[in-house]
């Protein structure tokens, strides 16, 4: 059989799919309110009528085949599909009272995943009911998608199809740090396994999928237990194999996940086209001795098994659909068109399940694939033609397509990735050239090792060190110091990110004639940093909104100090919260990180942010050095039995130690060197912040960490005449802190408090609020006011500019 030569570029469905995708996004943006209202219902109805009119008009003029006309048809289809199927029901629904429990009928749509507080699985809500005070129960189907949480169990919950559960519906709100961030997903939290009953057993596909997944993971675990004790404690090779095959990154070290995001390589752990392509190549190679038809049909069983093993992930569905369409095209003796297959898949998703356009993984997969199969061939062909005509640098045809793919694929994801991750991975094109092929090698090795683990766990245990050796390039990335040249922190909305993308595409297409475009892109990207270099910028003290935790930023121009960094049990708190807050203020590095004490809500974000921004040093009390949190902040973990390497300088904080950042001067008041203070909240570092203003008065802040009554009494005995204009309320307003003696001695003009909204600890306590109100001390709170910013005025007084002035003492 003669080989089929595909044409240059054929994708008739591309304008239709692009229009449908854009129309669905528009529908969700305009007609999916969080609460029901008359305006939202009218808006949903209007957009539905407009979409229907456009659709009828286009169908009447079906003879026209211009791309612009097809684009309009796609826009109408997307608007109509999303409005009718998803947006309009939410606009009409009456939402439940989130302060009271409710009963729900949910259908699992993915496997159970372990977490810090139990197990979670994605689910689709079939019906939600809640008893109402007026008598009649409320029944609704919104939100349509949620995450079901079950309490901690020794083993994962059994696979069950449709469940009836009783719990609380929650959704975390984004922090208010001057950056628009999306809220978290809806979560249905169940307190006990007894509150879950099975309404309907799992379907055949779900049962087979879970059985297959359990068989593979059990084989991995068995092989691990047969290995050496060091491998049983941690095997990076097995963790990477799990991530590459199943797309489950929970076993990867958190530092690996952060560095992959910073370098633009996070897509390597997403199950997508690389996996499907390698699987099909291995299958075709194994069946090379067969005739063409059986050889192509041989690809279907492994692909089906892999779909059942991993589950219906959007990126895998996209890759598998394109692979099946390619096989079908070859069976029909037609040239396989990757761009046409991608377009048909997107069109089908918008018409069948339009809510997927809101899924970040789906959008990243679609945009990356578009850069690979649409932009890369066009650019490669143009570069090679110009090179042959002597109009550009010499470029061999063999390297044109890989080079274009490495450059264009990351750029194509910018409209989605920049608003989501707040990082512009500058080094991604170069790193992709090296790590994409190496990831393919690791994936093939992982698949072969998995087959060996299924057959002989003992042999698999003996060969496990090979997998660990293959992970050395990834481990090397974590040991490279953060310089700020591999990724640019950047806050950009979808429109701004799209503008960056267009400018970058112009630069890549016309490198010799794009000097103005290069200058424009540099100016756009560096615009936020210009404010950081402003010598006239006033001194600032900023209490960032980090929920239940502390994060305090001292800033004098480009000199910065971050005192604590918040933190939570959710993944990458620093990347999701701290990084956009700092990037929005034009900060690309931090001079000093100060840890007051090693609790997660103070230290967790510091560990994360040190993997994104260059940091010069870390300061804390020496008694905190043995803590695991400070160890992870200061040292890079050992790889394959090596010794940990120190990545940041450490400055010990003793009483009366002085720290400087710009014109800020910080004096350490607590904890003492003696060991009679226990290593709990009372061992927090207490800092007195002053400002060097020459002969003028020095306005002061007292930053107290989480000290309680015992440490406050010790502090007042050592410094009986301590004064502070602004007091950081200790321990988030706990009743065990902020004693009357402390308030009477300091007599602050302002009080600042950092706590999470509706936190389970009851912070701030009503007794603390009463003490402040009795003394008429105005209180600012991050849970109510968001980020709080104080700037130093021209007369040497601090002016609060970050939130509206509250009523005194509330």
C-alpha distance (Angstrom), angle and dihedral (degrees) to the residues before:
residue distance angle dihedral
X1 . . .
X2 3.79 . .
X3 3.78 116.1 .
X4 3.77 115.9 -102.3
X5 3.79 115.4 -118.7
X6 3.78 110.8 -148.9
X7 3.78 118.1 -141.2
X8 3.77 121.1 -109.9
X9 3.79 98.5 -96.3
X10 3.80 128.2 -21.6
X11 3.82 121.0 168.9
X12 3.81 111.3 140.3
X13 3.82 91.0 166.7
X14 3.80 94.0 56.0
X15 3.85 98.0 92.0
X16 3.80 90.5 44.8
X17 3.82 93.0 50.0
X18 3.82 93.2 44.2
X19 3.78 90.8 51.4
X20 3.80 93.0 46.9
X21 3.81 91.5 49.6
X22 3.81 91.8 49.9
X23 3.80 92.1 45.0
X24 3.80 92.8 53.1
X25 3.80 91.2 49.8
X26 3.80 90.2 49.8
X27 3.79 91.1 50.7
X28 3.79 92.9 52.4
X29 3.79 91.9 44.6
X30 3.78 95.1 51.2
X31 3.78 106.4 29.5
X32 3.81 108.7 32.8
X33 3.82 106.3 85.9
X34 3.76 123.5 177.2
X35 3.80 91.9 -126.7
X36 3.75 133.3 27.9
X37 3.80 118.7 -96.4
X38 3.76 137.8 160.2
X39 3.81 91.2 -117.5
X40 3.80 92.2 54.3
X41 3.78 92.1 50.2
X42 3.79 91.8 50.0
X43 3.80 90.8 46.6
X44 3.81 92.1 50.6
X45 3.80 90.7 49.1
X46 3.82 92.7 48.0
X47 3.77 93.6 50.6
X48 3.79 90.9 47.5
X49 3.81 90.7 53.2
X50 3.81 92.0 46.7
X51 3.80 91.1 49.8
X52 3.81 91.3 47.8
X53 3.81 91.4 49.4
X54 3.80 91.7 50.1
X55 3.78 90.7 48.1
X56 3.81 93.8 50.4
X57 3.80 91.4 45.5
X58 3.78 91.9 51.5
X59 3.80 93.8 46.3
X60 3.82 89.3 51.4
X61 3.79 89.2 54.7
X62 3.79 95.2 41.4
X63 3.78 91.1 138.2
X64 3.78 89.9 75.8
X65 3.81 112.1 87.4
X66 3.81 101.1 177.5
X67 3.83 113.5 138.5
X68 3.82 90.8 -123.9
X69 3.79 91.0 55.6
X70 3.80 91.3 46.8
X71 3.79 89.0 50.0
X72 3.80 90.0 55.4
X73 3.79 90.0 50.6
X74 3.80 90.5 51.9
X75 3.80 90.9 48.0
X76 3.80 90.3 53.6
X77 3.81 92.5 46.9
X78 3.80 92.4 50.3
X79 3.80 93.8 47.0
X80 3.78 92.8 47.9
X81 3.81 96.2 44.3
X82 3.81 96.2 48.0
X83 3.81 94.7 41.2
X84 3.79 95.2 49.7
X85 3.82 98.8 39.0
X86 3.78 103.5 36.1
X87 3.79 119.6 1.2
X88 3.78 101.5 46.5
X89 3.84 95.6 52.9
X90 3.80 90.9 52.6
X91 3.79 90.9 47.3
X92 3.80 91.6 53.3
X93 3.80 96.9 42.5
X94 3.77 126.3 102.2
X95 3.78 108.0 -131.8
X96 3.81 121.7 -132.3
X97 3.78 125.7 -115.3
X98 3.81 104.4 -93.2
X99 3.82 92.1 -157.0
X100 3.81 93.8 67.0
X101 3.83 132.0 60.0
X102 3.78 121.2 -101.0
X103 3.78 140.7 -170.2
X104 3.78 121.4 -121.0
X105 3.76 140.1 -174.8
X106 3.80 107.6 -145.2
X107 3.78 135.6 176.4
X108 3.80 118.7 -147.6
X109 3.80 114.2 -123.8
X110 3.81 99.7 -180.0
X111 3.81 144.2 19.8
X112 3.80 125.9 -73.4
X113 3.81 115.1 -95.6
X114 3.83 126.0 -161.0
X115 3.79 119.1 -118.8
X116 3.79 140.9 172.1
X117 3.80 93.8 -86.0
X118 3.80 103.2 29.7
X119 3.77 137.6 -64.9
X120 3.79 130.9 -32.1
X121 3.78 135.4 -171.1
X122 3.81 134.1 177.7
X123 3.78 113.3 -106.5
X124 3.78 142.0 179.6
X125 3.79 117.4 -129.6
X126 3.79 113.4 -128.1
X127 3.80 97.1 175.5
X128 3.77 137.8 -12.1
X129 3.80 123.1 -161.2
X130 3.79 131.4 -172.6
X131 3.76 130.8 176.7
X132 3.79 113.0 -117.6
X133 3.81 127.5 -145.3
X134 3.80 89.9 -125.5
X135 3.78 91.0 59.2
X136 3.81 109.9 -108.6
X137 3.81 114.7 98.8
X138 3.78 119.9 -120.2
X139 3.80 115.9 -124.3
X140 3.79 120.6 -172.1
X141 3.81 142.1 150.0
X142 3.79 99.1 -142.1
X143 2.93 133.8 142.3
X144 3.79 90.2 40.4
X145 3.82 96.0 -159.5
X146 3.80 129.5 34.1
X147 3.80 144.6 151.2
X148 3.80 117.5 -106.3
X149 3.82 115.4 -142.7
X150 3.80 123.6 -161.2
X151 3.83 124.2 -174.3
X152 3.77 123.1 -98.9
X153 3.80 114.8 -63.8
X154 3.80 132.6 174.8
X155 3.79 91.6 -121.5
X156 3.80 134.0 22.4
X157 3.80 116.7 -84.8
X158 3.79 115.6 -96.9
X159 3.77 118.7 -94.4
X160 3.76 108.7 -92.1
X161 3.77 127.6 169.9
X162 3.80 110.5 -151.6
X163 3.81 118.0 16.1
X164 3.77 135.5 -170.7
X165 3.81 109.9 -145.6
X166 3.78 138.8 172.1
X167 3.78 118.8 -148.1
X168 3.78 148.7 107.6
X169 3.78 124.0 -66.6
X170 3.80 112.2 -135.2
X171 3.77 138.2 175.2
X172 3.79 123.3 -178.2
X173 3.79 113.9 -131.0
X174 3.81 119.1 -136.6
X175 3.80 118.7 -103.6
X176 3.79 116.7 -100.6
X177 3.79 104.8 -125.3
X178 3.79 99.5 135.6
X179 3.81 91.9 -84.6
X180 3.79 123.1 104.6
X181 3.81 107.6 -126.4
X182 3.81 128.4 170.8
X183 3.81 119.7 -109.9
X184 3.76 119.6 -106.8
X185 3.81 124.2 -95.9
X186 3.79 121.9 -79.9
X187 3.80 111.3 -93.6
X188 3.79 128.6 -164.5
X189 3.80 106.4 -155.0
X190 3.81 118.8 -159.5
X191 3.80 119.0 -165.5
X192 3.80 99.0 -158.4
X193 3.79 138.2 23.6
X194 3.81 86.7 -129.6
X195 3.81 88.9 70.1
X196 3.82 90.4 64.8
X197 3.79 122.6 82.5
X198 3.78 130.3 173.2
X199 3.79 115.2 -113.7
X200 3.78 96.4 175.9
X201 3.77 132.1 4.3
X202 3.79 121.5 -113.5
X203 3.76 119.8 -83.5
X204 3.76 122.9 -108.9
X205 3.79 94.3 -99.8
X206 3.81 93.7 49.7
X207 3.81 91.7 47.7
X208 3.79 92.9 48.9
X209 3.80 91.0 45.8
X210 3.80 94.0 51.4
X211 3.80 92.1 44.0
X212 3.80 91.4 51.8
X213 3.79 92.4 45.9
X214 3.79 92.2 48.9
X215 3.79 90.9 49.5
X216 3.80 91.9 53.8
X217 3.81 96.3 43.9
X218 3.82 91.3 46.3
X219 3.80 89.5 52.6
X220 3.81 89.7 51.6
X221 3.79 91.6 50.0
X222 3.80 92.7 47.0
X223 3.79 91.2 51.2
X224 3.79 89.6 48.2
X225 3.79 92.8 52.9
X226 3.82 89.5 52.0
X227 3.78 90.5 55.3
X228 3.80 132.4 85.3
X229 3.84 120.0 -65.9
X230 3.82 90.8 -108.6
X231 3.79 91.0 54.1
X232 3.81 90.7 49.1
X233 3.78 90.5 56.6
X234 3.80 94.8 51.3
X235 3.77 133.5 -14.3
X236 3.77 113.2 -176.3
X237 3.78 89.4 -173.1
X238 3.80 92.8 59.0
X239 3.82 91.4 42.8
X240 3.80 90.4 53.4
X241 3.81 91.2 45.2
X242 3.80 89.4 53.0
X243 3.79 90.4 49.9
X244 3.80 94.7 47.3
X245 3.81 97.2 44.6
X246 3.80 101.7 35.5
X247 3.79 101.0 20.8
X248 3.83 87.7 -123.5
X249 3.81 108.4 140.6
X250 3.81 96.4 171.5
X251 3.83 91.4 102.8
X252 3.80 94.4 51.1
X253 3.81 115.3 98.1
X254 3.82 109.6 -97.0
X255 3.80 89.9 -123.9
X256 3.82 89.2 59.1
X257 3.81 91.6 52.5
X258 3.79 91.7 49.6
X259 3.80 95.2 47.6
X260 3.81 91.2 48.1
X261 3.78 89.0 54.2
X262 3.80 93.1 46.5
X263 3.78 93.3 50.2
X264 3.81 94.8 44.3
X265 3.81 93.5 -112.8
X266 3.81 98.6 112.8
X267 3.80 89.8 106.0
X268 3.81 89.1 69.8
X269 3.81 90.5 75.5
X270 3.82 93.4 49.5
X271 3.79 113.3 99.6
X272 3.80 102.5 -122.2
X273 3.79 144.6 114.1
X274 3.79 95.9 -27.3
X275 3.81 90.3 60.8
X276 3.80 95.4 44.7
X277 3.79 92.4 44.5
X278 3.81 94.1 50.6
X279 3.80 91.2 45.2
X280 3.79 91.3 52.8
X281 3.81 92.4 44.9
X282 3.81 91.5 51.9
X283 3.80 90.5 47.6
X284 3.80 93.2 48.4
X285 3.80 90.2 47.6
X286 3.80 91.1 50.8
X287 3.80 90.7 50.5
X288 3.80 97.2 41.3
X289 3.81 90.3 120.1
X290 3.81 91.6 60.4
X291 3.82 126.7 88.3
X292 3.82 116.5 -95.1
X293 3.80 98.1 -97.5
X294 3.85 97.8 49.7
X295 3.80 89.3 41.4
X296 3.80 91.7 57.5
X297 3.79 93.4 42.8
X298 3.79 88.4 51.9
X299 3.83 88.1 69.5
X300 3.79 92.9 66.1
X301 3.85 101.8 70.0
X302 3.84 96.1 50.7
X303 3.79 91.0 45.1
X304 3.81 91.4 49.8
X305 3.81 91.7 48.3
X306 3.78 90.9 49.5
X307 3.81 91.2 50.9
X308 3.79 89.8 51.7
X309 3.81 91.6 46.8
X310 3.81 97.3 51.1
X311 3.80 100.5 30.8
X312 3.80 131.8 -134.1
X313 3.79 99.4 -42.5
X314 3.83 112.2 165.6
X315 3.81 94.5 -126.4
X316 3.81 92.2 48.4
X317 3.80 92.4 46.5
X318 3.78 88.8 52.3
X319 3.80 93.4 49.0
X320 3.81 93.7 43.5
X321 3.81 92.1 48.7
X322 3.79 91.2 51.1
X323 3.80 90.3 47.2
X324 3.79 92.6 50.7
X325 3.80 91.4 47.6
X326 3.81 89.4 51.4
X327 3.82 91.0 51.2
X328 3.82 90.2 47.7
X329 3.80 91.0 50.1
X330 3.80 91.7 51.3
X331 3.80 91.1 47.5
X332 3.81 88.8 53.0
X333 3.82 89.2 46.8
X334 3.78 91.8 -117.1
X335 3.80 125.5 131.9
X336 3.84 111.0 -97.1
X337 3.80 110.7 -120.2
X338 3.81 113.6 -158.6
X339 3.81 93.5 -170.1
X340 3.80 91.6 50.0
X341 3.82 91.3 48.1
X342 3.80 91.3 50.4
X343 3.80 90.7 49.5
X344 3.80 93.1 50.3
X345 3.80 91.5 49.1
X346 3.82 93.2 50.7
X347 3.79 90.7 47.1
X348 3.81 91.4 50.9
X349 3.81 91.8 49.2
X350 3.80 92.9 51.1
X351 3.80 92.2 49.3
X352 3.83 97.3 42.6
X353 3.82 105.4 29.4
X354 3.83 109.6 7.9
X355 3.82 93.8 171.2
X356 3.82 88.4 76.1
X357 3.81 89.3 77.0
X358 3.81 86.0 73.6
X359 3.81 92.4 55.2
X360 3.81 110.2 103.7
X361 3.80 93.5 -149.1
X362 3.78 91.8 52.0
X363 3.80 93.7 49.6
X364 3.80 93.3 46.3
X365 3.80 90.3 49.5
X366 3.81 93.2 49.0
X367 3.81 95.1 46.3
X368 3.81 93.8 44.9
X369 3.79 91.5 48.8
X370 3.80 90.6 47.6
X371 3.79 89.1 54.7
X372 3.81 90.2 48.6
X373 3.82 101.1 45.3
X374 3.82 102.0 26.5
X375 3.80 111.2 27.1
X376 3.82 99.7 30.9
X377 3.87 95.8 56.8
X378 3.80 91.8 46.5
X379 3.79 94.1 49.1
X380 3.80 94.0 41.9
X381 3.79 91.4 52.0
X382 3.81 91.3 48.1
X383 3.81 93.4 48.1
X384 3.81 93.1 48.0
X385 3.82 91.7 47.7
X386 3.80 92.3 50.0
X387 3.80 90.3 46.4
X388 3.80 91.3 51.7
X389 3.81 90.9 48.1
X390 3.80 91.7 50.6
X391 3.81 93.0 -115.3
X392 3.82 95.6 117.3
X393 3.76 143.3 21.0
X394 3.79 117.2 -56.9
X395 3.81 109.9 -85.8
X396 3.77 123.2 178.3
X397 3.84 112.9 -136.5
X398 3.80 89.7 -128.2
X399 3.81 91.0 64.1
X400 3.79 98.9 37.3
X401 3.80 98.3 84.0
X402 3.86 97.8 42.8
X403 3.80 90.8 46.7
X404 3.80 92.2 48.5
X405 3.81 91.3 46.8
X406 3.82 92.3 50.8
X407 3.80 92.4 49.6
X408 3.80 102.4 36.1
X409 3.81 100.6 41.2
X410 3.85 95.8 63.3
X411 3.82 91.7 41.6
X412 3.80 91.7 52.2
X413 3.82 90.4 58.8
X414 3.81 95.3 53.8
X415 3.86 95.8 96.1
X416 3.82 87.8 60.0
X417 3.80 104.1 26.8
X418 3.81 100.1 47.8
X419 3.83 96.1 56.4
X420 3.82 90.1 43.9
X421 3.83 103.1 42.6
X422 3.85 103.4 21.7
X423 3.80 91.2 -139.7
X424 3.78 132.2 111.4
X425 3.84 103.3 -153.8
X426 3.79 100.7 -148.2
X427 3.80 94.9 177.3
X428 3.82 94.4 48.4
X429 3.85 97.4 100.9
X430 3.81 92.8 53.0
X431 3.80 94.8 42.1
X432 3.81 91.9 47.3
X433 3.80 90.3 58.5
X434 3.80 89.0 60.8
X435 3.80 104.5 30.6
X436 3.81 101.9 43.4
X437 3.84 93.3 63.2
X438 3.80 90.6 41.1
X439 3.80 90.6 51.1
X440 3.79 87.7 53.3
X441 3.80 88.9 54.6
X442 3.83 90.8 49.1
X443 3.81 90.9 47.9
X444 3.80 93.6 51.3
X445 3.80 90.3 46.5
X446 3.79 90.3 48.6
X447 3.81 92.7 50.6
X448 3.80 91.9 49.0
X449 3.81 92.1 45.9
X450 3.82 90.3 49.4
X451 3.80 89.7 54.2
X452 3.81 88.7 49.8
X453 3.83 90.7 49.2
X454 3.80 89.8 53.6
X455 3.80 91.1 51.3
X456 3.82 102.7 35.8
X457 3.82 121.4 4.9
X458 3.81 90.6 -172.4
X459 3.80 93.7 58.1
X460 3.80 89.6 43.4
X461 3.80 90.1 54.7
X462 3.81 90.3 52.1
X463 3.82 91.8 52.3
X464 3.82 96.1 42.5
X465 3.85 91.9 97.4
X466 3.82 87.4 65.2
X467 3.79 89.6 62.6
X468 3.80 89.7 48.8
X469 3.80 90.9 52.5
X470 3.80 90.4 52.3
X471 3.79 90.0 58.7
X472 3.82 94.0 60.0
X473 3.85 94.3 99.5
X474 3.81 89.5 55.2
X475 3.80 91.3 46.6
X476 3.80 88.7 49.8
X477 3.82 90.2 58.3
X478 3.80 90.4 60.1
X479 3.81 90.7 53.9
X480 3.81 94.9 53.0
X481 3.83 108.3 100.4
X482 3.79 116.4 -113.8
X483 3.80 104.3 -108.3
X484 3.80 102.2 166.0
X485 3.81 92.6 -121.3
X486 3.81 96.4 95.5
X487 3.81 95.4 56.5
X488 3.80 134.9 18.2
X489 3.83 117.4 -144.5
X490 3.77 104.7 -130.5
X491 3.80 135.8 167.1
X492 3.79 110.9 -150.5
X493 3.78 134.2 155.1
X494 3.80 122.3 -138.2
X495 3.82 94.1 -88.6
X496 3.80 94.2 48.2
X497 3.79 91.3 44.7
X498 3.81 89.6 50.8
X499 3.80 89.0 52.2
X500 3.81 90.3 52.6
X501 3.80 88.5 49.6
X502 3.82 94.1 51.9
X503 3.80 92.0 48.3
X504 3.82 91.7 47.9
X505 3.82 91.1 49.2
X506 3.81 90.2 51.8
X507 3.79 90.6 50.2
X508 3.81 91.2 49.9
X509 3.81 92.3 47.9
X510 3.81 98.1 45.3
X511 3.81 105.6 24.6
X512 3.81 94.2 161.2
X513 3.80 94.7 50.2
X514 3.76 100.8 37.7
X515 3.81 104.1 86.6
X516 3.85 91.7 118.9
X517 3.80 90.5 47.2
X518 3.81 91.5 50.0
X519 3.80 90.8 50.0
X520 3.79 91.2 47.4
X521 3.81 92.8 50.1
X522 3.81 91.5 48.5
X523 3.80 91.7 49.5
X524 3.80 92.0 47.4
X525 3.79 92.8 49.9
X526 3.79 95.2 43.9
X527 3.80 96.8 43.6
X528 3.83 93.9 98.5
X529 3.81 90.5 48.3
X530 3.81 91.0 57.2
X531 3.80 90.2 72.6
X532 3.81 90.6 54.3
X533 3.80 91.0 57.7
X534 3.81 94.3 48.3
X535 3.80 106.2 121.4
X536 3.82 90.6 -160.7
X537 3.78 93.5 56.4
X538 3.83 111.1 121.2
X539 3.76 122.2 -117.5
X540 3.79 112.2 -91.9
X541 3.77 137.8 -159.7
X542 3.80 110.7 -168.1
X543 3.79 127.2 -171.4
X544 3.80 102.1 -157.5
X545 3.78 120.5 -147.2
X546 3.82 103.8 -115.2
X547 3.79 98.9 151.4
X548 3.81 114.2 -123.4
X549 3.79 97.9 9.7
X550 3.79 145.9 53.3
X551 3.80 131.3 -90.3
X552 3.79 118.4 161.9
X553 3.80 122.6 -179.2
X554 3.81 123.1 -159.0
X555 3.77 112.5 -165.9
X556 3.79 134.5 -177.7
X557 3.81 106.0 171.2
X558 3.80 106.6 -63.7
X559 3.83 92.9 -13.7
X560 3.77 110.5 98.0
X561 3.77 142.5 173.9
X562 3.81 125.2 -171.3
X563 3.80 114.8 -156.5
X564 3.82 107.9 -160.2
X565 3.79 122.1 -22.4
X566 3.78 109.1 -138.6
X567 3.77 117.9 -125.3
X568 3.78 144.4 -173.0
X569 3.79 140.5 -167.5
X570 3.81 90.7 -95.0
X571 3.78 117.8 99.5
X572 3.81 122.2 -86.2
X573 3.80 100.0 -4.2
X574 3.79 91.4 172.4
X575 3.81 93.2 53.3
X576 3.79 94.0 47.0
X577 3.82 99.9 41.3
X578 3.81 114.1 11.7
X579 3.80 99.1 39.8
X580 3.84 97.0 56.3
X581 3.82 91.1 42.3
X582 3.81 91.7 53.5
X583 3.81 94.9 39.3
X584 3.81 91.1 52.3
X585 3.81 87.2 58.1
X586 3.79 92.0 51.9
X587 3.81 96.6 -107.5
X588 3.80 118.8 148.9
X589 3.79 99.3 165.1
X590 3.80 141.0 23.1
X591 3.78 123.9 -139.1
X592 3.80 97.8 -158.0
X593 3.78 137.7 10.1
X594 3.81 113.7 -157.3
X595 3.79 119.5 -162.1
X596 3.80 113.5 -160.6
X597 3.81 93.0 -172.7
X598 3.80 135.2 -18.9
X599 3.82 102.1 -107.8
X600 3.80 114.0 131.4
X601 3.81 94.0 -114.1
X602 3.81 89.4 60.3
X603 3.80 104.8 30.6
X604 3.81 106.6 32.1
X605 3.80 96.0 77.7
X606 3.82 92.1 47.5
X607 3.81 90.8 59.4
X608 3.79 90.0 51.4
X609 3.80 98.4 44.7
X610 3.83 92.2 49.9
X611 3.82 86.9 65.6
X612 3.82 92.0 55.6
X613 3.81 107.3 36.6
X614 3.81 131.2 40.2
X615 3.81 110.7 -103.1
X616 3.79 124.1 -168.1
X617 3.80 101.6 -160.5
X618 3.80 146.7 -14.5
X619 3.79 123.3 -132.6
X620 3.80 128.2 -164.3
X621 3.79 142.3 133.0
X622 3.83 112.7 -70.9
X623 3.81 90.5 -124.5
X624 3.83 88.4 67.4
X625 3.82 93.7 58.2
X626 3.83 95.9 93.1
X627 3.81 91.4 56.3
X628 3.79 115.7 110.2
X629 3.79 91.1 -132.2
X630 3.80 94.5 58.4
X631 3.80 90.9 42.3
X632 3.82 90.6 55.5
X633 3.79 89.8 47.7
X634 3.79 95.2 51.3
X635 3.80 102.6 34.8
X636 3.79 137.0 50.6
X637 3.83 108.8 -132.5
X638 3.78 118.8 -107.9
X639 3.80 118.8 -97.3
X640 3.82 122.0 -144.8
X641 3.76 95.0 -12.4
X642 3.81 97.3 -44.1
X643 3.77 124.7 132.3
X644 3.81 122.9 -91.7
X645 3.79 114.1 -100.9
X646 3.79 123.6 -140.1
X647 3.79 111.4 -122.1
X648 3.82 102.4 176.0
X649 3.79 133.0 43.8
X650 3.80 115.8 -114.1
X651 3.81 126.0 -141.2
X652 3.81 115.1 -167.5
X653 3.80 115.8 -138.7
X654 3.81 115.9 -140.2
X655 3.80 126.2 172.0
X656 3.82 111.5 -72.6
X657 3.83 91.4 16.7
X658 3.81 111.8 146.2
X659 3.80 124.6 -138.8
X660 3.80 123.6 -170.8
X661 3.78 131.5 -160.9
X662 3.79 113.1 168.5
X663 3.81 107.0 -53.0
X664 3.79 92.5 -19.3
X665 3.79 117.2 105.0
X666 3.77 120.3 -167.4
X667 3.79 125.0 -164.3
X668 3.78 120.7 -160.9
X669 3.83 110.4 -132.5
X670 3.80 101.2 167.4
X671 3.05 154.7 72.2
X672 3.79 105.4 36.0
X673 3.77 123.1 -133.7
X674 3.81 91.7 -115.7
X675 3.79 117.3 95.4
X676 3.81 97.7 -132.5
X677 3.81 89.2 98.2
X678 3.83 108.2 82.3
X679 3.79 120.8 -127.0
X680 3.79 95.6 -104.8
X681 3.78 134.1 92.5
X682 3.81 90.1 -50.4
X683 3.82 88.9 65.5
X684 3.81 91.8 64.1
X685 3.79 117.6 129.9
X686 3.82 111.8 -106.6
X687 3.81 116.2 -156.7
X688 3.80 131.1 -166.7
X689 3.81 108.5 -152.9
X690 3.79 119.6 -155.0
X691 3.78 133.4 170.5
X692 3.79 126.5 -132.3
X693 3.82 104.0 -129.2
X694 3.77 100.2 154.3
X695 3.81 110.8 -122.2
X696 3.81 94.5 -6.2
X697 3.77 124.6 100.6
X698 3.78 115.8 -83.6
X699 3.81 111.4 -125.0
X700 3.79 109.9 -145.9
X701 3.80 140.7 -149.8
X702 3.76 125.6 -164.1
X703 3.81 111.8 -149.8
X704 3.78 109.4 -166.4
X705 3.81 109.8 177.4
X706 3.80 110.0 -157.6
X707 3.82 100.1 -36.9
X708 3.79 116.8 152.6
X709 3.81 135.4 -158.0
X710 3.82 95.1 -67.0
X711 3.81 93.9 54.9
X712 3.81 92.1 41.4
X713 3.82 90.3 56.0
X714 3.81 90.9 48.6
X715 3.79 90.1 49.3
X716 3.81 93.3 51.7
X717 3.80 92.2 47.6
X718 3.82 90.7 53.4
X719 3.82 95.5 41.2
X720 3.83 106.7 26.8
X721 3.83 93.2 168.3
X722 3.79 97.0 46.9
X723 3.80 113.7 151.0
X724 3.82 132.3 -174.3
X725 3.78 132.2 174.8
X726 3.80 92.7 -154.9
X727 3.80 124.5 30.6
X728 3.77 126.0 -157.4
X729 3.82 102.8 -143.7
X730 3.84 107.1 -123.1
X731 3.80 123.0 -118.4
X732 3.80 95.3 5.3
X733 3.81 92.3 -68.6
X734 3.80 98.0 -51.1
X735 3.81 116.3 171.8
X736 3.84 89.0 -121.0
X737 3.81 91.5 64.7
X738 3.83 139.9 50.9
X739 3.79 94.0 53.7
X740 3.83 120.6 -165.9
X741 3.81 89.6 -110.3
X742 3.80 91.6 59.2
X743 3.81 93.1 48.9
X744 3.81 93.5 45.2
X745 3.82 92.3 50.9
X746 3.81 98.4 43.9
X747 3.82 98.7 37.5
X748 3.83 91.9 -167.4
X749 3.79 123.1 -162.3
X750 3.81 91.6 -144.1
X751 3.77 136.8 22.7
X752 3.81 123.0 -154.2
X753 3.78 124.2 -162.5
X754 3.80 130.8 -173.2
X755 3.81 117.7 -158.7
X756 3.77 140.3 135.9
X757 3.80 121.2 -102.1
X758 3.82 112.7 -100.8
X759 3.80 90.1 -3.6
X760 3.84 116.9 -178.3
X761 3.83 92.6 -121.8
X762 3.80 95.5 66.6
X763 3.82 93.6 -120.3
X764 2.95 124.5 -161.4
X765 3.79 96.7 38.8
X766 3.79 118.2 -140.5
X767 3.83 90.9 -123.0
X768 3.81 90.7 59.4
X769 3.79 91.2 48.0
X770 3.80 90.4 49.7
X771 3.81 92.3 52.2
X772 3.80 90.7 53.2
X773 3.79 92.8 45.8
X774 3.80 93.0 50.1
X775 3.81 89.3 55.8
X776 3.84 93.0 43.0
X777 3.80 92.2 -123.0
X778 3.84 110.3 159.8
X779 3.78 111.7 -126.1
X780 3.80 128.6 -150.6
X781 3.80 118.0 -166.4
X782 3.78 130.2 -168.3
X783 3.81 91.9 -148.5
X784 3.80 89.0 60.5
X785 3.81 105.5 24.0
X786 3.81 102.9 30.4
X787 3.81 118.3 -141.2
X788 3.81 112.4 6.7
X789 3.80 119.0 -148.5
X790 3.79 127.8 -169.1
X791 3.80 119.4 -170.0
X792 3.79 127.1 -167.8
X793 3.81 110.4 -116.0
X794 3.79 126.8 -144.5
X795 3.80 91.8 -99.2
X796 3.77 93.6 55.8
X797 3.80 95.8 -100.4
X798 3.80 127.4 123.9
X799 3.79 116.1 -115.6
X800 3.80 120.8 -161.2
X801 3.81 108.9 -134.0
X802 3.79 104.5 155.3
X803 3.80 103.2 79.8
X804 3.80 140.9 6.8
X805 3.78 114.7 -78.4
X806 3.80 109.9 -95.9
X807 3.76 127.6 -139.6
X808 3.77 107.5 -86.9
X809 3.76 115.6 -87.2
X810 3.80 98.0 -1.9
